[in-house]
Amino acid sequence: MGKRIGMEVGIAAAEAVGLCNIDVAAVYPITPQSHIAEHLSDIVHDGRIDAEFITVESEHSSISACAGASATGARVYTATSSQGLMYMHEVLPIVSAMRLPVVMGNANRAIAGPLNIWNDHSDIMNQRDCGWIVMHAENGQEVIDMTIQSFKIAEHADVMLPTVLNMDGFQLTHMIEPLEFPTQEEVNAFLPDRVPYATLHPDKPVSMGCFNMPEIFTETMKVKDTALINSKKTIIKIWNEWGKQFGRYYKPVESYKSKGAETLILTMGSMGETASVAVDELKKVGKSVGLVKMRLWRPFPLDELRAAIKGCKTLIVMDRAVTFGGIGGPVATEIKSLIYHDKDRPRIVNYLMGLGGRDVTVEDFIVMVERAAKKKDETYEFYGVRE
Amino acid sequence: MNTVENFEIFAPKLIDKRELFSPGHRACQGCGEVLALRLIMKALGEDTVVSNATGCMEIISTAYPQTAWEVPYIHVAFENAAAVGSGVEAGLKALRRKGKIADRYVKSVAIAGDGGTVDIGLQALSGAMERGHDLAFFCLDNEAYMNTGIQRSSATPFMAATTTSPAGKVIHGQRTGKKNVPEIMVAHSVPYVATACPSYPIDLMNKVEKAKNTKGPAYVHVFSVCPTGWRAASNETIKLGRMAVETGSFPLYEVENGKYRLTIEYPEKRRPMEDYLKLQGRFRHLDPADIVKVQALVDKEFRKLMHKVETSAPWI
């Protein structure tokens, strides 16, 4: 393990990719992902790694080029954000259906309109049903670790699915944090070369992306669903391998001081760190509050989440995206479905907050917890909105 | 093994009998596009990876679990064949350089219809050509969205009736002429740009060979007669292709490093457009005044081309 250094998280993401012996990167710049794009091109242009860097003319082409390159057997990376991810949307389910292990970094940013370049999770939530493995990093160290893990997860013979690692735009990507990088030798020991199942090469011609008639399409969808659900086992296995090698253990759902707590806050992404400070403050004044953080969004960690929230009376779900005209934020909606049949299910309070870069402070979390105690119904609330 | 790989030009007797695009596909009777594709594949040979756009050629060849492709083939979506082909080229290049695949040159080609090239695919095509990928792009132009039911594209000729440019009482079909994408490719400084038609098979294959041997981007725009969409007899595909060329409405030429050259000789007086138009139901609604307008546009475009043929000089 190398020594701890201060570095901007976006740049660290590119450095982590640089340790992974990628063959092709196709990246189109977009705020707040642009430092990843810039720094990765630096790494390639300085000859630090041997890879093709395709300066695509759009995100649609970046994901398309990644599909083509991945189909040749190459290890590929792309990064994007917000409108860029929305522009990729058409191709995302095709990449997962073709079982191409593309690795993506997504600097979470609100989607327009109106235009807003700051952080929330509306970009990734709009890709929910694309069949990708979706993970959220909480801090810079997780961005480094999970970027490297992503390649091993995506390319594993039991997975073969694309992955997207979410890192909150600005709030995380532009922070300068103390970070530890594994050495190249350590990464080499952790991450084997990709062994593709089939490749585009004349030595063994195959046809990829054939269309499905109604007689076979449903079966293909089930295979995709099963593959994604089954990937959880391998994801956990690889996270444990990482833990053994580097001493930092990763789980689909993380708990912080949640044991026996009557009220649990549930977060995804970087706001988990702020929430943990709020939990500490609330505990000091005798409140029975804990924190649950979802690292894995797809495949949805059913068992782990159910175990993590078991026994709590109130679950406060923090949604950083809006399901317009729905029954709450996307995370809360799914958790409500999950626990629908559970006998002692907690009351769910749902806040839609931190939208489009609105700060969510420790004090905000405290207010939300206090207000949740008084709430009678289970409807959602836009927290902090100026009426 | 492509037996003609050491020859610079194709001759009928030397054409490989092996089909890299195999029979048994689902193309319509008399399809000029699939004929073009078959000849293209013969000229490209087996060391080729095809990135195909959604469209007629994709759906007639790859109904899972069957495939007509004897070479490695990928289809991702409609508008991104050039981007996928860029990725294939970059992947093969990196893997070869890093010793992860055989040290052998494999050509990345992208194939799309006119919609996937001149309309929805133009951005990806422009990007791929501008970046200078070693990628040969083939546009198989049947002059409308045939796969979805004969809707107009920007490659549909002036006054042709399609299902979205119908022969109405006020508006007589397509209101504009064909977008000149070969010219747009020349403007990208693409070193090899050509037009071709399977009615001239040897000319077509020689152009494919040149595109293949271009180390960098190349673009070939292939006129592909569609009897179904053009409301024409399926046994007149070859004839219609010849007429399109002879009238000058689809002239055969190539542009090597900026230098335009006709690859067919034209007499002083080209065949009149009326001969070509009257064989097709899509032009049935044209009155004599319309035919004059169509002829005038063809003449204008031909003059523009001849000016380039006469005045252009190679940039290297």
Interface residues (C-beta under 8 A of the other chain):
Chain A: D23 V24 A26 D50 A51 E52 I54 T55 V56 E57 S58 H60 S61 S62 S64 A65 C66 A67 G68 A69 S70 A71 T72 G73 A74 V76 E90 V91 I94 M98 D193 T199 L200 H201 P202 D203 P205 V206 S207 M208 G209 C210 F211 N212 M213 I216
Chain B: E46 D47 T48 V49 S51 E58 I59 T62 A63 Y64 P65 Q66 T67 W69 E70 V71 P72 Y73 I74 H75 V76 A77 E79 N80 A82 A83 V84 G85 S86 G87 V88 E89 A90 G91 L92 K93 A94 L95 R97 K98 K100 I101 A102 V106 Q123 A124 S126 G127 A128 E130 R131
